[in-house]
Amino acid sequence: MSAFQTVAASPLGVALRLTAILLVSGQILLLTVVRARRRSAACPAGYCIHLVFSLAFLTLLLDGSYRLEYLPYARGYLPAVAALYRAPWLLIAGAELADALALALCFREQYRIARLHPTVQTVKEAVDLLPAGLCFSEADGTVLLSNLKMNEFCQQLTGRPLTDANALRAQIAEKGKEQDGRRLVRMADGTALLFAETPLEPDGRSLVQLSAEDVSEQYRVTRELEKKNARLRELQYRMKSYQVHENELIMRQELLAARSTVHNQLGGALLTGKYHLEHPESTDPEAVRRMLVQLNTYLLSEVEDPEPRADAYDDALRLAAGIGVSVSVRGAVCAGGPRRDLLGMAIAECAANTVKHAGGDRLEVTADEDGFTITNNGQPPSREIIPSGGLHSLRLAAEQAGGAMELSGSPRFMLRVRFQRCGS
């Protein structure tokens, strides 16, 4: 087997020397990593010993190469160099391979330790990569850790970098909307952010975790679903109200058809009478008389027994029951008059709005001498109530009846109509 000195000047010898240099560089890098981490489970002394042997190995190779190529007369100056150069080159190559394997195992161990024991810098880098905003702070607002997203959100909300977590929380409380213990904030660019605040007590310390999640797409879908649900509730209300009035509409249609028939018969009788007056010789007077008697009898009965007037209050209760809204009435209700009709109009309107907008199924009516109050069990209005449509008409009717209507949406919907005295 050839000795190393026979191949030292060849490309193979150069490759072996370069490999030794790379191995020493790897050892220096490994020691740097260990020193920076300071948590290595392996003994750093072992790395130092490995480095010393690698340096000695490289020194002998370089020194021997220099003496072999440039100082041939001093070849035997160092016995260790002479012995190394007389060793088989495969033995040297094997030693370098073993050193490379040991170095790879050391780096693998450091990688495993890095995964099990992350440093502050790796935690910071990982937190910065999160798509959601995250901030940990003291109770007084001192920021301990925050990522890039939370800094960006803070810049948009406050116009300043995130240095005081309490200032950011104050802006969230001012501009946000309550959402199941969290705050939904609409940004100027249309983005919807959901902020959550969680108190923490690690090792007896009082900390606050503030997180922010971009829910723009979920918010858009939710708004669309709310609009569709509102349309469905309105359609459901219309179908139920049509069902309530179905029998009444059928009866009115039949009555209208009957009256149209009588009207036609009355017109025919009048034409027959006129023709009889003009041509008495060609008509039967007795038949004309019987026809007129029958029509007059019907008309007189209609005058004596007119169609009864509908009661708005009873109709409202019937409508509410038909659309699935129960009405609980407490107190005295006027027996008749415009105020009873106004109460019925208010019950009908509130029952419809409870089904269409609030998602409720119950009305509570309290009536007294001064007026009446109506509340429901549905969701409270999300914004200020501006009377329009039926509520506007109800306000005008209340004012015409000598009363005043008040609306409130917090903590729940309430409609109040005040009068002087019942029946006055």
C-alpha positions in Angstrom: 0.0 0.0 0.0 1.4 3.4 -1.0 2.6 5.7 1.7 1.2 9.2 2.0 4.5 10.8 1.0 4.2 9.2 -2.4 0.9 10.9 -3.1 1.4 14.1 -1.0 2.1 16.2 -4.1 -0.6 14.6 -6.2 -4.2 15.8 -6.4 -5.1 13.1 -3.9 -2.8 14.5 -1.3 -4.1 18.0 -1.9 -7.6 16.7 -1.4 -6.7 15.0 1.9 -5.1 18.2 3.2 -8.1 20.4 2.1 -10.4 17.9 3.8 -8.4 18.3 7.0 -8.8 22.1 6.8 -12.6 21.8 6.3 -12.8 19.4 9.3 -11.0 21.9 11.6 -13.3 24.7 10.3 -16.3 22.5 11.2 -14.9 21.9 14.7 -14.5 25.6 15.3 -18.1 26.3 14.1 -19.4 23.5 16.4 -17.6 25.1 19.4 -19.1 28.4 18.5 -22.6 27.0 18.4 -22.1 25.2 21.8 -20.8 28.4 23.4 -23.7 30.4 22.1 -26.3 27.9 23.2 -24.8 27.0 26.6 -27.4 24.2 27.0 -25.7 21.4 25.3 -26.3 18.0 26.9 -23.0 16.7 25.4 -19.7 17.7 27.2 -18.0 20.7 25.5 -14.7 19.3 26.7 -15.1 16.4 24.3 -15.5 18.9 21.5 -12.3 20.6 22.6 -10.3 17.4 22.6 -11.7 16.5 19.2 -10.6 20.0 18.0 -7.1 19.6 19.4 -6.6 16.3 17.6 -7.9 17.8 14.4 -5.6 20.8 14.7 -2.6 18.5 15.4 -3.5 16.3 12.4 -3.8 19.4 10.1 -0.6 20.8 11.5 1.4 17.7 10.8 -0.1 17.4 7.3 0.7 21.0 6.4 4.1 20.9 8.0 5.0 17.7 6.4 3.8 18.9 3.0 5.9 22.1 3.3 9.0 20.1 4.3 8.4 17.5 1.6 8.0 19.9 -1.2 10.3 22.8 -0.2 12.8 21.5 2.3 13.7 17.9 1.2 17.0 18.1 3.1 15.1 18.6 6.5 12.7 15.7 5.9 13.5 13.9 9.1 13.5 17.0 11.3 10.2 16.0 13.1 9.8 12.3 13.8 6.0 12.6 14.0 5.9 14.2 10.6 8.1 11.5 9.1 6.0 8.8 10.7 2.8 10.4 9.4 4.1 10.7 5.9 5.3 7.1 5.9 1.8 5.9 7.0 -0.5 4.5 4.2 -2.6 7.2 2.6 -5.7 5.0 3.1 -5.1 5.2 6.9 -5.1 9.0 6.7 -8.2 9.0 4.6 -9.9 6.6 7.0 -9.0 8.9 9.9 -10.5 11.9 8.1 -13.6 9.9 7.3 -14.0 9.0 11.0 -13.5 12.6 12.0 -16.1 13.7 9.5 -18.6 11.2 10.9 -17.9 12.3 14.4 -18.4 15.9 13.4 -21.7 15.0 11.7 -23.0 13.2 14.8 -22.1 16.3 16.9 -24.0 18.6 14.7 -27.0 16.2 14.7 -26.9 16.2 18.6 -26.8 20.0 18.6 -29.8 20.1 16.2 -31.7 17.8 18.5 -30.8 20.0 21.5 -31.9 23.1 19.6 -35.4 21.5 19.0 -35.7 20.5 22.6 -34.2 23.7 24.1 -35.0 26.7 21.9 -33.2 29.9 22.6 -34.8 33.3 23.1 -33.9 34.3 19.5 -35.4 31.2 18.0 -38.6 31.8 20.0 -38.7 35.4 18.7 -38.2 34.3 15.1 -40.9 31.7 15.4 -43.4 34.2 16.9 -42.6 36.7 14.2 -43.6 34.1 11.6 -47.1 33.7 13.0 -49.9 35.0 10.8 -51.7 36.3 13.9 -50.7 39.1 16.2 -49.3 38.1 19.6 -48.1 40.2 22.6 -47.1 39.4 26.1 -46.9 42.3 28.6 -46.8 43.2 32.3 -49.9 44.4 34.1 -48.6 48.0 33.8 -48.3 47.7 30.0 -44.6 47.0 29.7 -44.2 44.8 26.5 -42.2 41.7 27.1 -42.6 40.0 23.7 -44.5 40.9 20.6 -44.4 39.8 17.0 -44.3 41.7 13.7 -48.1 41.3 13.1 -49.1 42.8 16.4 -46.7 45.7 15.8 -48.3 46.3 12.4 -51.8 46.2 14.0 -50.8 48.6 16.7 -49.3 51.0 14.1 -52.6 51.0 12.3 -54.7 51.5 15.4 -52.7 54.0 17.4 -50.3 55.4 14.8 -47.3 54.5 17.0 -45.1 51.4 17.5 -46.1 48.9 20.2 -44.3 50.2 23.3 -47.3 50.4 25.7 -49.8 47.4 25.7 -52.3 49.3 27.9 -52.6 52.1 25.2 -53.3 49.4 22.6 -55.9 47.8 24.8 -57.6 51.2 25.4 -57.9 51.7 21.6 -59.3 48.2 21.2 -61.9 48.8 23.9 -62.9 52.1 22.3 -63.1 51.0 18.7 -64.0 47.3 19.2 -67.3 45.6 19.4 -68.0 42.9 21.9 -68.0 39.4 20.5 -68.3 36.6 23.1 -65.7 38.0 25.4 -63.5 39.3 22.5 -63.4 42.5 20.6 -64.0 42.9 16.9 -62.3 45.9 15.4 -62.9 47.2 11.8 -59.7 48.8 10.4 -59.6 51.7 8.0 -58.8 49.4 5.1 -61.8 47.2 5.7 -59.9 44.5 7.6 -61.7 42.9 10.5 -59.5 41.9 13.5 -60.6 39.8 16.5 -58.7 40.7 19.6 -58.6 38.4 22.7 -57.1 39.2 26.1 -56.0 36.4 28.5 -54.5 36.9 31.9 -51.5 34.7 32.8 -49.7 34.1 36.1 -46.4 32.2 35.4 -44.3 31.8 38.5 -46.5 34.2 40.4 -46.1 37.0 37.9 -49.1 38.9 36.6 -48.9 38.9 32.7 -51.4 39.7 30.0 -51.5 37.9 26.6 -53.1 39.9 23.8 -53.8 38.1 20.5 -55.2 39.4 17.2 -56.6 37.3 14.4 -57.5 38.5 10.9 -61.1 37.4 10.4 -62.0 39.5 7.4 -63.2 36.6 5.3 -65.2 35.1 8.2 -66.7 38.5 8.9 -67.7 39.0 5.3 -69.3 35.5 5.2 -71.1 36.1 8.5 -72.5 39.4 7.3 -73.8 37.8 4.1 -75.4 35.0 6.2 -77.0 37.5 8.5 -78.5 39.3 5.5 -79.8 36.1 4.0 -81.2 35.0 7.4 -83.0 38.4 7.7 -84.5 37.9 4.3 -85.6 34.3 5.2 -87.1 35.5 8.5 -89.0 38.2 6.6 -90.2 35.7 4.1 -91.2 33.3 6.9 -93.2 36.1 8.5 -95.0 37.0 5.3 -95.9 33.3 4.7 -97.2 33.0 8.2 -99.1 36.3 8.1 -100.7 35.3 4.8 -101.7 32.0 6.3 -103.3 33.9 9.2 -105.4 36.1 6.9 -106.1 33.3 4.4 -109.6 32.5 5.7 -110.5 36.2 6.0 -109.3 36.9 2.5 -111.3 33.9 1.1 -114.4 35.1 2.9 -114.0 38.6 1.6 -113.4 37.4 -1.9 -116.6 35.3 -1.7 -118.5 38.3 -0.2 -117.2 40.5 -3.0 -118.2 38.0 -5.6 -121.7 37.7 -4.1 -122.1 41.5 -4.0 -120.9 41.7 -7.6 -123.6 39.2 -8.6 -126.3 41.2 -6.7 -125.0 44.4 -8.3 -125.4 42.8 -11.7 -128.8 41.5 -10.8 -129.8 44.9 -9.5 -128.7 46.5 -12.8 -130.6 44.0 -14.7 -133.7 44.6 -12.6 -133.4 48.4 -13.2 -133.0 47.9 -16.9 -136.1 45.6 -16.8 -138.1 48.2 -14.9 -137.1 50.9 -17.3 -138.0 48.8 -20.3 -141.3 48.0 -18.6 -142.1 51.7 -18.2 -141.3 52.4 -21.8 -142.9 49.2 -23.2 -145.6 48.0 -20.7 -147.4 46.0 -23.3 -144.4 43.7 -23.9 -143.5 42.9 -20.2 -145.1 41.0 -17.3 -145.8 43.5 -14.5 -146.1 40.8 -11.9 -142.6 39.4 -12.7 -141.1 42.8 -12.6 -142.7 43.5 -9.2 -141.5 40.3 -7.6 -137.9 41.0 -8.9 -137.9 44.5 -7.4 -139.3 43.2 -4.0 -136.5 40.6 -3.7 -133.8 43.1 -4.5 -135.3 45.7 -2.1 -135.5 43.1 0.7 -131.8 42.3 0.3 -130.8 45.9 0.3 -132.8 46.7 3.4 -131.3 43.7 5.2 -127.8 44.9 4.3 -128.6 48.3 5.8 -130.0 46.8 9.0 -127.2 44.3 9.5 -124.0 45.9 8.2 -120.7 44.0 8.2 -119.2 44.1 11.7 -116.1 46.3 12.2 -112.9 44.3 12.9 -111.1 44.7 16.2 -107.4 45.7 15.7 -106.4 44.4 19.1 -107.9 41.0 18.6 -106.6 40.8 15.1 -103.1 41.6 16.3 -103.2 38.8 18.9 -104.4 36.4 16.3 -101.6 37.6 13.9 -99.0 37.2 16.6 -100.1 33.6 17.4 -100.2 32.8 13.7 -96.6 33.8 13.2 -95.4 31.9 16.3 -95.1 34.8 18.8 -96.8 34.4 22.2 -98.1 37.6 23.7 -98.3 38.1 27.5 -100.6 41.1 28.5 -100.6 42.5 32.0 -102.7 45.4 33.1 -106.0 46.9 31.9 -106.6 47.3 28.2 -109.1 49.8 26.9 -112.4 48.2 25.8 -112.6 50.2 22.7 -111.5 53.4 21.0 -108.4 54.5 19.1 -106.1 53.6 21.9 -107.1 50.0 21.8 -106.6 50.1 18.1 -103.2 51.7 18.6 -102.2 48.9 21.1 -103.2 46.3 18.5 -101.2 48.1 15.8 -98.2 48.2 18.1 -98.5 44.5 19.0 -98.7 43.6 15.3 -95.7 45.7 14.4 -93.6 44.4 17.3 -94.5 40.8 16.7 -93.5 41.2 13.0 -90.1 42.8 14.0 -89.5 40.2 16.6 -89.7 37.4 14.0 -88.0 39.3 11.2 -85.1 41.0 13.0 -84.7 39.9 16.6 -85.2 36.1 16.3 -87.5 36.0 19.3 -90.9 34.3 19.9 -92.5 36.2 22.9 -93.9 39.7 23.6 -94.5 41.1 27.0 -97.1 43.9 27.1 -97.7 46.0 30.2 -100.8 48.3 30.0 -101.9 51.0 32.5 -103.8 54.3 32.5 -100.8 56.2 31.2 -100.2 53.9 28.2 -98.4 50.6 27.5 -94.9 49.1 27.2 -93.9 46.3 24.9 -90.7 44.2 25.1 -89.5 41.0 23.5 -87.1 38.1 24.2 -85.1 38.5 21.0 -81.6 39.8 20.4 -81.2 43.5 21.2 -80.7 45.9 18.2 -77.1 46.2 17.1 -77.4 49.9 16.5 -79.6 52.8 17.4 -83.3 52.4 16.4 -84.4 54.9 13.8 -88.2 54.7 13.3 -89.0 53.8 9.7 -91.7 51.9 7.9 -94.2 50.4 10.4 -92.6 52.0 13.4 -92.8 55.5 11.8 -96.5 54.9 11.0 -97.0 53.8 14.6 -95.4 57.0 15.9 -97.6 59.1 13.7 -100.7 57.1 14.9 -99.6 57.6 18.5 -99.3 61.3 18.1 -102.7 61.5 16.4 -104.2 59.7 19.4 -102.6 62.2 21.7 -99.7 60.1 22.9 -95.9 60.0 22.5 -93.8 56.9 21.5 -90.4 56.1 22.9 -87.9 53.5 21.6 -85.0 51.9 23.4 -82.6 49.1 22.3 -80.4 48.6 25.4 -80.3 46.4 27.3 -83.1 45.0 25.2 -85.8 46.3 22.9 -88.6 48.4 24.5 -91.4 50.4 23.0 -93.3 52.8 25.3 -96.4 54.8 24.4 -97.6 57.4 27.0 -101.2 58.8 27.2 -103.0 61.0 29.7 -105.8 58.7 30.8 -107.4 55.6 29.3 -110.6 56.5 27.5 -110.1 60.2 27.9 
